[in-house]
Amino acid sequence: MDTLRHIKPATLEQAFDLRPVSDTIIEMLPGDYTYISAPGNVRIHSDSLQTQIEYAHKPFIEANTQEVHLQHLKNECIIPVFSKDNEKTISHQEFIEISQNCIANIFPNHSITEPEIRVSHQIKGRTPGAIYKNVKDLLDHEKTIYYERMAFIVKIPAITDIINGNELSLTIGGVRAYNQENLYNKKTFEKFKFFVGFQNKVCCNLCVWSDGFVDDLKVSSYEELQSKLFQVLNNYNAEKHLSEMKQFADYSLTEHQFAQLLGRTRLYQHLPKKEKLKIPLLQFTDGHINTITKDYYEDESFRRDNYGDINLWNLYNLFTQANKSSYIDTFLDRNLNAFDFTKGILQSLNVNSDYHWFLS
């Protein structure tokens, strides 16, 4: 986006020492927005990385998605409307641009990557002049498309930390799914999902935390969307998030405990409703559990050790990696569930928590 600043990154020790933005107000598009200053007094203490490692690029979500560029959304896709009053929706590209401007405002001294955008469920149409043409005879300018579901992330490469030998980078993103809107009615509140967390550079898995994620962000205007995005960014405590994830590496499951966990996760899917309500939520399906089981033996980065044990950091990444096969509209919710589930398993190793059922 034209308004993003590309300034030499600060050192890691300065990463979250966020200073007030200068007197120059960053241009906010689309529309004119009220300037909101960045927060302060947030800091991460970590050892700086001595060498830059090149990682293979992998998509942050796979399933039935495809990667597109922002210009494709802006120039080649139509914008859905609410059919009863013809009011336009906040489009995918506008959501991305407003997010980019908020991020640039909060992190004025950092370089921000171009958005990585994944879309699914293409909705096709045609212009009125082509109404009687056969599909094979349609010209490009007579075809219309938009995507029902969209997810994006942007990264701040200078803000990193290491957990269990894996480099993490601060990552911010969101999800928009038109299937969660009633486009056949009049315009009302529109729904978005937005998060700030980290991405594991080894596998490109996202690490989403409850205090950095809003799964039902309802807005009625650009200004309200911008304001709520600022709230999420300002309330995120990166140091606490990292601290909780680092604990995962200090605890392990034996092969027997892991096998017990897998068996319980399969039983969970078929529990009677009354019994299931007494057990913490697990949003992963049998398909995800199959992937986790396979990767326990085969994944180069997160598989079991020579004794069959697996630490909870690796277990967490097996869950987030399996989650890449989820649809866009459930992806972030399951990612958060992976964190909560792993944290619950850690607690059950220390005390008799509600998650003890999965290991009993």
N, C-alpha and C positions, 0 to 999 in steps of 0.2 A: 504494500500500500504506500502511496506517495508520502504520507505523513509520518511513516515510521522513521525513527532516527537510528543510524548505524554508527554508533560511537564505540571506540575501543573498550572491550569489557574490563570491568574492575577485577581485582584479585578476588579469590574465593572468600578470603576473610572479610571482604567488603560486600559480599554478594547480597546480603539482605540488610545492609545498612542503608536503608532507603531514605533519601533526602527529599525535602520538598522540591517540587518542580520549579524551574525558573519562572520569571515573570511572563515569558512567552507562552501563550496558551496554544496547545496543540490543536490543529484544525480537526474537527469532529465531523465525519461524514457517515451517513447522509443527514442533512439538516444541521442546524446550529445547536450545540449542546452547552450546558453550563459546565464550566471547568471545576473539577474536584481534585484537590491536591493529594499527593501520595502519602502513605503512612510512614511512620518512622519507628526507630527503636526495635527493629526486628533484625536478628542476626543469626547466622549459622556459623558455628565453629567447626572447622574441619581441616584436615591436611590438604594442601593444594596438590593438584595433579602435576607430577613432574614431567610426564611425557604425554603427547597427544596420540591416542590410539585410533586407528581407522576401523570402524565397525561396518559390517555389511548391512545395507539398508533392507529392512523388512517392514511390511505394512503393520500399523498398530492394530488393525482389524482386518480380517479376511472375509470369511463367510461368502456372501454373494455380492460383495462390493467391488467397485472399480475406482481407480484414482482419477481425479479430474483436476484441472487448474481453475483458479478463480476467474480467469478471463473467459473460460468456457461457460461458467455459470452466468456471468454478466452479459455476454454477447450472444449466446446461442440458446439460452433457456428462457421460456416464458415464466411469468409470475402468476401463481394461482390466486384466485379471488374467492371471497365469500359470496356464494351465488345469489343470495336473496337481496343483497344491497350493492353487489359488485365492488365492495371495498377490498383493496389489495391486502395480501398478507405481508408480513415482514419476510422478505425473501431470504434464501440461504446465504446469498452473497452479502446482503446487508447485515445479517447476524455476524458473519465472519469479519466484516469491515469494522463494525461497531466494537467487536471484541478486540480486534487489533489496536484500535485507537485507545481503548481502555488500558490495554497492556502496555502500550508505549507511554501512556501517561503515568502509570504506576512505576514503570522501570525505564526512566528517561536516559539512564547512563549505560544501558545494555543493548547489544545487538539482538534482534529478534528474527528468527528464521521465517521464511515464507510459509504460509499455511500448507499443511498436508491434508488434503481433502479426499474423503471416500464417500461415495454415493451408492444408492441401490434403489430398486423398484422404479425403473424409468416409466414415466407416463407419457404415452405418445398421442399425438393429435395431428390435425391438418387444418390448413387455412380454409375459409369458406369457398374460395374459388376452386378448390380441388375436391369438393365434396363428392363428385361423381366419377373421379378417376380411380382406376385400379391401382393397387399398392405399387406394382412394378413400374407404373408410369409417373409416380409422384416425383417432382423435382425437389431439390434440397430446400429451396425457399418456401415450399408448400408444406413442409413437415414442421411440427412443433413438438418440443419435449420439455419436461421438467422431471425432477427426481423427488419421489415421495419422501425419501430419508437421506439425511446427510450428517456426517460426523467430520470434525476437523480438529487438528492440534497445531499449535505453534510452540517452539522451544526457545528457551533462553540459554544458549550454550555455555555462558560463563558461570552459571549458577549450578554447581555440581557437587556431588558427594559420593562416597564409596561405601557400599555395604557388602560384606562377604566377598570382596574382590570385584564386585560389579559396579561400574560407574553409572550413576543416575544423573539425569539432567532435568531441571525444572521445566515442566510442560503444562500448558494451559489449553483447554479446548472445550468443545461443546457438541451437542446433538440437536438436530431439528427433525421432527418426524411429522409430516402432514397427516399421516393416518391417525394421529392423536388429536387432530382438530376436526371440528364439524364444519367442513367447507360448504355444506349444503344449507347452512343457516346464515343469519346475519353476523357481522363481525362482532367478536367478543374478545375476551382475553386470549392471547396466544401463548402456547407453552414451549418452553425451551429447557434443555439440560445444560449445565455449565460446571466445569471443574477446574481446579488448579491442584497439581500434584507433581509426580515425577515419572520419568520414563526410564526404564532399564535399557541402557544402550546395547547391552549384550544381545538382547532378544527383541527389543522394542516393545516389551510389555508395559502397560501403564499401571501406575501405583496410585490408586484413588482412595481418598480418606474422607470420612464423613464430614469433617469440618471444612473441607475444601470442595464440597460437591452439593449442588442443588438439583434435585431430580424433577422438580415441578415448578419451574420459574415462570410465573404468569405475568404478562405485561400487556399493555394496550397501546403503547407508543414507543418510538425510538428512545425518547428521553427516559422513560421508565425502565426500558431494557438496559440502557447505559448505567443508570443509577444502581440497579440491582447487580450488575456485573461488578461494579466498583465495590459493592458491599462484600461480595464473595472474595474478591482479591484482597481486600483490606482485612478480612476476618481470618484469613488462612495463616496458620502458625506452622511454617515449614520445619522449624527446629523440633517441635513436638512430634510432627509426622515422621521425620527421620528417626528420632529417638525410639519411637514405637516400632518402626520397621527393623531397626538394628537389633532389637531384642530377639527377633525371630532367629537370627543366626546363632544365638546362645542356647537354643533348645533343639532337641532332636527326637525323632520317633524311631524306634527299632523297626525292623522289618515286620515283626509280629504286630506291633501297634499300627503300622501303616496298612497292613492287610485287614486288621480289624476296622480301621477307619473306612476303607473302601467298601467293606461289606455293609457297614452301617449306612453309608451314603446310598447304597442301592436299596436297602430296606426302607430308608426314609421316604423314597419316592412312592411307596405303596402303603404307608402307615394309614390307619383309620384317622379321619379328620380330627377327632378329639385327642388322640395321642400325639398327632403331629403338632397341635397347638401348644403342647407342653415342651416342645423342643425348639431351640433356636432355628431360624429360617435358613434353609440352604436352597439356593436358586439354581444350582447346577444339575443338569439332567444326566441320564445314563450315558448319552453320547459324550458329554464332557468327561465323565468319570472314566470311560474307556480310553480317552486320549491321555488323561492323567496317569492311568495305569501303564500304558505303553511307554510314556515319557519317563516314568520312574526307572525303567530299565535302559532306555535308549537315548534320552536327551543328553547332549554333550555337556551342557552347562549346569543342569539341575537334577541329574539322575542320582540314584543312591550311591553311597560310598562303597568301599571294598567289603565292608561288614554288613551291608544291607540297610544301614541307617540313612536317614534323610533329615537334614535340619529344616526348621520351619520356614526359613527364608527360601530354600529351594522348593519346599512344598507350596508356599505362597505363589511362587513363579510358575509352578506346574498348573495351578488353578488359573492364573491370569493368562497363561499361554493357551490353555484349552478354551478360555473365554473368547479368543479371537474368532472362533467359529460362530459366535452369537450374532443375531441380527442387530442392526444399528440401534434400534429403539430399546433393546434390552441390554446392550453392551456395557454401559457405564454402571447400571444398577448391579449387574453381576460382578463387575470389577470391584465395586465397593463391598459386595457380599463376600468376595474372596478374602479381602482384608479382615473383615469382621469375623469370618469363620476361622481364619488362621490365628487371630488374636484370641478367640475363644478356646481353641485347642491349646494354645500356650497357657492360658489361665487354668485349664483343666489338668495340666501337668503339675501345677503348683497347689491348687485347691480344688475342691469338689464343685466345679461350676456347672451351669446348665449344659455345657458342651460335653460333659463327661460321658453322656450317653453314646457319643460317637466313638469313644475309646473303650467302652465297657463290654 
